[in-house]
Amino acid sequence: MARILITSALPYINGIKHLGNLVGSQLPADLYARYQRARGHEVLFLCATDEHGTPAEIAAAKAGQPVAEYCADMYATQSELSEGYRLSFDHFGRSSSPQNQRLTQHFAGKLDQAGLIEEVSERQVYSPTDGRFLPDRYIEGTCPNCGYERARGDQCENCTIQLNPTDLIDPRSALSGATDLEVRETKHLHLRQSAMRDRLDQWIDSQTGWPVLTTSIAKKWLHDGDGLQDRGITRDLDWGVPVKKGDQDWPGMEGKVFYVWFDAPIEYIACAAEWVDAGKGTDWERWWRTDKGAGDVRYVQFMGKDNVPFHTLSFPATIMGSGEPWKLVDYIKSFNYLNYDGGQFSTSQGRGIFMDQALSILPADYWRWWLLSHAPENSDSEFTWENFQASVNKDLADVLGNFVSRVTKFCRSKFGEEIPAGGAYGPAETAAIAELDRRIDAYTAHMDAIEIRKAAAELRAIWAVGNEYLQAAAPWSVHKTDPEAAAAIVRFALNLIPLYAGLSAPFIPDAADKLAGTMGLDAPAWPESAEAASTALAPGHAFTVPDVLFAKITDDQRTEWEARFAGTR
């Protein structure tokens, strides 16, 4: 039994996330966690809300709430939505937790002791209109790299380049829109990432099998231009982790907080401490410290490509630089962007369909299946309502749902609601078993490699084997002349339903539970083999005919949803 630590990039607290956010980190992480649990491995799956920095302050101001109150409300909302999409976190924490505050301050102290933090006088943007410095996302402007007109002061979401606020062209305050900005002197702490460049380079080179997207972004930031730059880790904000060296004050840094991108990844570790303190687990250090047993843990991270520089460079620099035996990531699964109907999803601009809206019109499994089967792994992908309708109707309704409906209803009409006795399996069943085992091997190989679209295609092909078998065997015709042979056909087909439930559970957990319940089982279980599954339910075992597993999306529904979600939120 392996031990697998899984983290998903932390969703910002500034509002409900769109489907592009969901498929870029949390949903594929959940797929992998569910799969590894089903295979019998010990899994710790962690995520949390990212609550500090300017996104939280700006969103709270727009909502007319104190920032702490706003974050508490949005945490409850995001937790509820996570449950709605069946995200199986072992703990869903908060980066504003006391555990993260202590750990962030601890890392800062260790990095300072190692000579990796430098106090720097820097020029930052100040807004006389707002009466404050404007760090990071308090400033918007035109990206100097790609020309995107709504780039933020820390990063351009269009081309992913990291920025400083002073890099922006035609900058303006995100608070007031003021353009009469000044540049003033202020002091901040910088993490000396440049001193870690060679060590980070060697570490990245030692990681075999990482996605090209992950390594290419990391190498770009290491080697392009002047190479890896030192990075400011403090900000002039009210909301955040106060700047301290462990539990000691940091002279000259009074009133400042740590930069959100410094404390947010540390929350991965702190979240495990929250998990223990919440009474859900014990001994979080055995997952995170190699001197406490984490040496045999495989750590896998999931994130969108815009988060890759921080997870391949800044966070590892923090962990390595501390000089302490913390667990480093083993594999980073990164994703391109999911676009929306000819444009980009955007939380800040309210463009696309958001997690709460999607659940208001269809259950979670519809969205889970489409998003995962179209995951933007090797390139950007695009959500269109037409494609969504076609995928749901063909894959879920016509292939899986149709198979289950046909065989259970036919059995009820001819043999009653129990597995029929009589007849023996023959060449057709042997051939179907061989095909299923071949495809299950391919499916598990893709799941192990976290090749999500390939795994989804293989799962659909596994469902199709049942339909093809049933169509060729035609028990409704055979029953007219040989009821016992028809019984064998139906018995084999019915035994495929628990097989499908077990294999499908990581993708569509609610439907898998329903399939298992239909066949009188407590829960889906990963199959030992297709041959073993074909005789798992003995004659006389009772089942029920389920309601429609997946209702088809009509043209009228699609047209209505296209119109309803054509504008902005």
C-alpha positions in Angstrom: 0.0 0.0 0.0 1.5 3.3 -1.1 1.1 6.6 0.8 0.1 9.4 -1.5 -0.2 13.1 -0.6 -2.3 15.2 -3.0 -2.8 18.9 -3.0 -4.8 21.1 -5.2 -4.0 24.8 -5.9 -5.8 26.9 -3.4 -8.9 28.7 -4.8 -8.9 32.4 -4.1 -11.5 33.6 -1.6 -12.7 36.4 -3.9 -15.9 34.9 -5.1 -17.4 31.7 -6.5 -15.0 30.0 -8.9 -15.8 29.2 -12.5 -15.6 25.9 -14.3 -12.2 26.7 -15.7 -10.8 27.0 -12.1 -12.5 23.8 -11.2 -11.0 21.7 -14.0 -7.6 23.4 -13.6 -6.8 22.0 -10.1 -9.5 20.7 -7.7 -11.5 18.3 -9.9 -8.5 16.4 -11.5 -7.0 16.2 -8.0 -10.2 14.7 -6.7 -10.2 12.2 -9.6 -6.7 11.0 -8.7 -7.5 10.9 -5.0 -10.6 8.8 -5.6 -8.7 6.5 -7.9 -5.8 5.9 -5.5 -8.2 5.2 -2.6 -10.1 2.7 -4.8 -6.8 0.9 -5.5 -6.3 0.5 -1.7 -3.7 3.2 -1.1 -3.5 5.6 1.9 -4.3 9.0 0.6 -4.2 12.5 2.2 -6.0 15.0 -0.1 -5.7 18.6 1.1 -7.0 21.9 -0.2 -7.9 25.3 1.4 -9.1 28.7 0.5 -6.5 31.3 -0.3 -7.6 34.2 1.8 -4.9 36.8 2.0 -3.7 39.6 -0.3 -5.4 42.1 -2.4 -8.1 39.8 -4.0 -9.7 39.3 -0.6 -9.5 43.0 0.4 -10.9 44.2 -2.9 -13.7 41.7 -2.9 -14.6 42.5 0.7 -14.7 46.2 -0.1 -17.1 45.6 -3.0 -19.3 43.4 -0.8 -19.3 46.1 1.9 -18.0 43.7 4.5 -15.0 43.6 6.9 -12.4 41.3 5.2 -12.4 38.7 7.9 -16.2 38.4 7.8 -16.2 38.2 4.0 -13.6 35.5 4.0 -15.5 33.4 6.6 -18.7 33.7 4.5 -17.0 32.8 1.3 -15.2 29.9 2.9 -18.6 28.5 3.9 -19.8 29.0 0.3 -16.8 27.4 -1.3 -16.9 24.5 1.2 -20.6 23.9 0.2 -19.8 24.0 -3.5 -16.9 21.6 -3.0 -19.3 19.1 -1.4 -21.7 19.8 -4.3 -19.1 18.6 -6.8 -18.2 15.7 -4.5 -14.6 16.9 -4.0 -13.4 14.3 -1.5 -10.9 16.5 0.5 -9.7 14.9 3.7 -9.6 18.5 4.9 -10.5 21.8 3.3 -8.7 24.4 5.3 -8.1 28.2 5.3 -4.8 30.0 4.7 -5.9 32.5 7.4 -5.7 29.7 10.0 -3.5 30.1 13.1 -1.6 27.0 12.0 -0.6 28.8 8.7 0.3 32.0 10.5 2.7 30.2 12.8 4.2 28.1 10.1 4.7 31.0 7.7 6.5 33.0 10.4 8.5 29.9 11.2 9.7 29.5 7.6 10.5 33.2 7.4 12.7 32.9 10.5 14.6 29.9 9.1 15.1 31.6 5.8 16.5 34.7 7.5 18.9 32.5 9.6 20.1 30.9 6.3 20.9 34.3 4.8 18.1 34.0 2.2 16.1 37.0 3.1 17.2 40.6 2.4 15.7 43.9 3.4 15.4 46.0 0.3 14.4 49.7 -0.2 12.2 49.7 -3.2 10.0 52.0 -5.2 6.4 51.2 -5.1 3.2 52.7 -6.5 1.4 55.1 -4.1 -2.1 56.5 -4.7 -2.7 59.9 -3.2 -6.4 59.4 -4.0 -6.6 56.2 -2.0 -4.1 57.3 0.6 -2.1 54.1 0.5 0.5 52.0 -1.3 -1.0 49.9 -4.1 0.7 46.5 -4.1 -0.1 43.7 -6.6 -3.7 43.4 -7.5 -4.6 46.9 -6.3 -3.1 48.0 -9.7 -4.3 47.2 -13.2 -2.7 48.2 -16.5 -1.4 47.0 -19.8 1.0 44.1 -19.8 4.4 45.1 -21.2 4.9 41.6 -22.5 1.6 40.8 -24.4 -0.4 44.0 -24.4 -3.3 42.6 -22.3 -5.1 45.7 -21.0 -6.3 44.2 -17.7 -3.0 42.8 -16.4 -2.6 42.8 -12.6 0.3 44.2 -10.7 1.7 40.7 -9.8 1.0 38.7 -12.9 -0.7 38.9 -16.3 -3.4 36.3 -16.5 -3.2 36.3 -20.3 0.4 35.4 -20.8 1.3 34.3 -17.2 4.3 36.5 -16.9 5.2 37.6 -13.4 5.1 41.3 -12.9 5.8 44.1 -10.5 3.3 46.9 -10.3 5.8 49.4 -11.7 6.1 47.2 -14.8 2.6 48.0 -16.0 1.9 50.4 -18.8 -0.8 53.1 -18.0 -1.4 51.8 -14.5 -4.5 52.6 -12.6 -5.8 51.9 -9.1 -8.1 48.9 -8.9 -9.8 50.5 -5.9 -10.7 53.9 -7.3 -9.6 53.9 -10.9 -7.2 56.8 -10.1 -4.4 57.3 -12.6 -2.5 60.1 -10.6 -0.2 57.5 -9.2 3.2 58.2 -7.6 6.3 56.0 -7.0 7.6 56.2 -3.4 10.2 54.5 -1.4 9.3 51.7 1.0 11.2 48.8 2.6 10.3 45.2 2.1 11.8 41.7 2.5 13.0 39.8 -0.5 13.5 36.0 -0.8 16.9 35.5 -2.4 15.7 33.0 -5.0 18.7 33.8 -7.2 20.9 32.2 -4.6 18.9 29.0 -4.9 19.0 29.0 -8.8 21.5 26.2 -9.3 20.0 24.0 -6.6 16.5 24.5 -8.0 17.8 23.7 -11.5 19.4 20.5 -10.4 16.2 19.5 -8.5 14.0 20.1 -11.5 16.4 18.2 -13.8 16.2 15.2 -11.4 12.4 15.0 -11.7 11.6 12.5 -14.5 8.3 12.3 -16.2 6.9 15.7 -15.3 4.5 17.2 -17.9 6.3 19.2 -20.6 4.1 22.2 -19.6 5.4 22.1 -16.0 9.1 21.8 -16.8 9.0 24.3 -19.7 7.5 27.0 -17.5 9.9 26.3 -14.7 12.9 26.4 -17.0 11.7 29.6 -18.6 11.7 31.4 -15.3 15.1 29.9 -14.4 17.0 30.8 -17.5 15.2 33.4 -19.7 16.6 36.9 -19.6 18.5 37.5 -16.4 17.3 34.2 -14.9 15.5 33.6 -11.6 15.0 36.9 -9.7 14.7 37.6 -6.0 11.1 38.1 -5.0 9.5 40.4 -2.5 7.7 38.5 0.2 6.1 41.3 2.1 3.4 43.9 1.3 1.9 47.1 2.7 -1.5 45.6 3.5 -3.7 45.3 6.6 -4.9 41.7 5.9 -2.5 38.9 6.0 0.1 37.1 8.2 2.0 39.7 10.2 5.7 39.8 9.4 7.7 38.0 12.2 10.8 35.8 12.5 9.2 32.9 14.2 7.6 34.4 17.3 9.9 37.4 17.3 9.1 40.8 15.9 11.0 41.9 12.8 12.3 45.4 13.3 11.4 47.8 10.5 8.6 45.6 9.3 5.9 46.7 11.7 2.5 47.0 10.1 3.4 44.8 7.1 2.2 41.4 6.1 3.7 38.5 4.2 3.0 38.4 0.5 0.1 36.0 -0.3 2.2 34.0 -2.6 4.7 33.3 0.3 2.1 32.1 2.8 -0.4 30.4 0.5 1.7 27.4 -0.5 2.8 27.0 3.1 -0.9 26.4 3.8 -0.5 23.0 2.1 1.5 22.0 5.1 -0.5 23.9 7.7 -3.7 22.3 6.3 -2.4 18.9 7.4 -2.0 20.4 10.9 -5.6 21.7 10.7 -6.7 18.2 9.7 -5.2 16.8 12.9 -6.5 19.7 15.1 -10.0 19.1 13.7 -9.9 15.5 14.9 -9.8 14.0 11.5 -6.3 12.5 11.6 -3.2 12.0 13.6 0.5 12.8 13.2 0.5 15.2 10.2 4.3 15.4 10.2 4.5 11.8 8.9 3.1 13.3 5.7 5.3 16.3 5.5 8.7 15.7 7.3 11.1 13.2 5.9 12.6 12.7 9.3 9.2 11.8 10.6 8.2 9.2 8.0 7.4 11.3 4.9 10.3 9.8 3.0 8.1 7.1 1.5 5.2 9.5 0.6 4.6 10.3 -3.0 3.5 14.0 -3.2 1.5 15.1 -6.2 0.3 18.7 -6.9 -2.4 19.8 -9.3 -2.6 23.4 -10.7 -3.2 25.7 -13.6 -0.2 26.8 -15.7 -0.3 30.3 -14.1 0.6 28.8 -10.8 3.5 26.7 -12.0 6.3 29.3 -11.4 5.4 29.6 -7.7 5.2 25.8 -7.2 8.4 24.9 -9.1 10.5 27.7 -7.9 9.3 30.0 -5.0 7.7 27.3 -2.8 10.6 24.8 -3.3 13.0 27.6 -2.6 11.2 28.3 0.7 11.2 24.6 1.7 14.8 23.9 0.6 16.1 27.2 2.0 14.7 26.5 5.5 17.3 23.8 5.9 14.7 21.5 7.4 13.7 18.1 6.2 10.3 19.0 4.5 8.8 16.8 1.8 9.2 18.2 -1.7 6.8 17.5 -4.5 7.3 14.5 -6.6 5.0 15.3 -9.5 3.3 18.5 -10.6 0.3 18.0 -12.9 -0.3 21.3 -14.6 -3.1 22.4 -16.9 -3.6 24.8 -19.7 -6.7 27.1 -19.8 -10.3 26.1 -20.4 -11.9 28.8 -22.5 -15.6 29.7 -22.6 -17.5 29.9 -25.9 -15.0 31.9 -27.9 -13.4 33.8 -25.1 -11.8 33.3 -21.7 -13.4 32.4 -18.4 -12.7 35.2 -15.9 -13.6 35.4 -12.3 -12.8 39.1 -12.1 -14.9 39.9 -15.2 -17.7 37.5 -14.3 -17.4 35.7 -17.7 -18.5 32.1 -18.2 -20.5 29.7 -16.1 -19.7 29.5 -12.4 -19.8 26.5 -10.0 -23.0 27.4 -8.3 -24.8 28.2 -11.6 -23.8 24.9 -13.2 -25.1 22.9 -10.2 -28.4 24.9 -10.4 -29.2 23.4 -13.8 -27.6 19.9 -13.7 -26.2 17.4 -11.2 -22.4 17.3 -10.5 -21.7 14.1 -12.5 -22.7 15.8 -15.8 -20.1 18.5 -15.2 -17.5 16.2 -13.8 -17.7 14.0 -16.8 -17.5 16.8 -19.4 -14.8 18.7 -17.7 -12.5 15.7 -17.0 -13.0 14.2 -20.4 -12.1 17.6 -22.0 -9.4 18.5 -19.5 -6.9 21.1 -21.0 -3.9 18.9 -20.5 -1.8 19.4 -23.7 -3.4 22.6 -25.0 -6.1 25.0 -24.1 -9.6 23.6 -24.6 -13.0 25.3 -25.0 -16.4 24.8 -23.4 -19.3 25.2 -25.8 -22.9 24.3 -25.0 -23.2 22.3 -28.2 -20.2 20.1 -27.3 -21.4 19.8 -23.7 -24.8 18.6 -24.9 -23.3 16.1 -27.4 -20.9 14.6 -24.9 -23.5 14.2 -22.1 -26.1 12.7 -24.5 -23.7 10.3 -26.3 -21.4 9.2 -23.5 -23.5 9.3 -20.4 -27.0 8.8 -21.7 -26.6 6.7 -24.9 -23.7 4.5 -23.8 -23.7 4.0 -20.0 -27.3 4.9 -19.1 -28.8 3.1 -22.1 -26.9 -0.1 -21.3 -28.0 -0.2 -17.7 -31.6 0.6 -18.6 -31.9 -2.0 -21.4 -30.5 -4.9 -19.4 -32.3 -4.3 -16.1 -35.7 -3.6 -17.8 -35.4 -6.7 -20.0 -34.4 -8.9 -17.1 -37.4 -7.6 -15.0 -39.8 -8.4 -17.9 -38.5 -11.9 -18.5 -36.9 -13.2 -15.3 -37.9 -10.8 -12.5 -35.7 -8.5 -10.5 -32.9 -11.0 -9.6 -29.9 -12.4 -11.4 -31.3 -15.3 -13.5 -30.0 -18.8 -13.3 -29.5 -21.2 -16.2 -27.2 -21.4 -19.2 -23.4 -21.1 -19.4 -21.0 -18.5 -20.7 -19.6 -19.1 -24.1 -17.2 -17.6 -26.7 -19.0 -14.3 -26.8 -18.6 -13.8 -23.0 -15.0 -14.9 -23.2 -14.2 -12.4 -25.9 -16.0 -9.6 -24.0 -14.0 -10.5 -20.9 -10.7 -10.4 -22.8 -11.6 -7.0 -24.4 -12.6 -5.6 -21.0 -9.4 -6.7 -19.3 -7.3 -5.2 -22.1 -9.1 -1.9 -21.8 -9.1 -1.9 -18.0 -5.3 -2.4 -18.1 -5.1 0.6 -20.4 -7.5 2.6 -18.2 -5.4 2.0 -15.1 -2.2 2.8 -16.9 -3.6 6.2 -17.9 -4.9 6.9 -14.4 -1.6 6.0 -12.9 0.1 8.4 -15.3 -2.6 11.0 -14.7 -3.4 11.1 -18.4 -7.0 12.2 -17.8 -8.5 12.6 -21.2 -7.0 9.3 -22.3 -8.4 7.6 -19.2 -11.8 9.1 -19.9 -11.8 7.8 -23.4 -10.8 4.4 -22.2 -13.6 4.4 -19.6 -16.1 5.3 -22.3 -14.8 2.4 -24.4 -15.3 0.1 -21.4 -18.9 1.1 -21.2 -19.3 0.6 -25.0 -18.1 -3.0 -24.6 -21.3 -3.8 -22.7 -23.5 -2.1 -25.3 -21.8 -3.9 -28.1 -22.0 -7.2 -26.4 -25.7 -6.8 -25.6 -26.5 -5.7 -29.1 -24.7 -8.7 -30.6 -26.0 -11.2 -28.1 -29.6 -10.0 -28.5 -31.1 -11.7 -25.5 -34.6 -10.5 -26.5 -34.3 -12.6 -29.7 -32.6 -15.6 -28.1 -35.2 -15.8 -25.3 -37.8 -16.7 -27.9 -36.1 -20.0 -28.6 -33.6 -20.6 -25.8 -34.6 -18.9 -22.4 -31.6 -20.5 -20.6 -29.1 -19.1 -23.1 -30.8 -15.7 -22.8 -30.5 -16.0 -19.0 -26.7 -16.4 -19.3 -26.5 -13.4 -21.5 -28.5 -11.3 -19.1 -26.5 -12.6 -16.1 -23.3 -11.6 -17.7 -24.6 -8.2 -18.7 -26.0 -7.5 -15.2 -22.6 -8.4 -13.7 -21.1 -5.7 -15.8 -23.0 -3.0 -13.8 -21.0 -3.4 -10.6 -17.8 -3.5 -12.7 -18.8 -0.2 -14.3 -19.7 1.3 -10.9 -16.2 0.6 -9.5 -14.3 1.8 -12.6 -16.5 4.9 -13.0 -16.6 6.1 -9.4 -13.5 8.4 -9.7 -15.2 10.3 -12.6 -18.9 10.1 -11.8 -19.3 9.1 -8.1 -23.0 9.8 -7.7 -23.9 7.6 -10.7 -21.5 4.9 -9.5 -23.2 4.9 -6.1 -26.6 4.6 -7.8 -25.3 1.7 -9.9 -24.0 -0.1 -6.9 -27.3 0.5 -5.1 -29.2 -0.8 -8.1 -27.4 -4.1 -7.8 -27.9 -4.4 -4.1 -24.4 -3.4 -3.1 -23.3 -1.0 -0.4 -20.8 0.9 -2.4 -18.8 0.7 -5.7 -15.6 -1.4 -5.5 -12.6 -1.6 -7.8 -12.8 -4.9 -9.7 -10.2 -7.6 -9.4 -10.6 -8.5 -13.1 -13.4 -8.7 -15.7 -13.5 -12.4 -15.3 -14.0 -12.3 -11.6 -16.6 -9.5 -12.0 -18.6 -11.6 -14.5 -19.6 -14.1 -11.8 -19.5 -11.8 -8.8 -23.4 -11.7 -8.5 -24.8 -15.2 -8.2 -28.2 -16.3 -9.5 -30.9 -15.2 -7.2 -29.2 -11.9 -6.2 -31.8 -9.2 -6.2 -31.6 -5.9 -8.0 -33.9 -3.0 -8.8 -34.5 -1.1 -12.1 -33.1 2.4 -11.7 -34.7 5.6 -12.8 -33.1 7.3 -15.7 -29.4 7.4 -14.9 -28.7 10.4 -17.1 -31.4 12.5 -18.8 -30.6 13.8 -22.2 -30.1 17.6 -22.7 -32.7 18.9 -25.1 -32.0 21.4 -27.8 -34.4 23.8 -26.1 -32.4 23.5 -22.8 -29.2 24.1 -24.6 -30.5 27.2 -26.3 -31.9 28.6 -23.1 -28.6 28.0 -21.3 -26.5 29.5 -24.1 -28.6 32.7 -23.8 -28.7 32.8 -20.0 -24.9 32.5 -19.7 -23.9 34.6 -22.7 -23.2 37.7 -20.7 -21.4 38.3 -17.4 -22.2 37.2 -14.0 
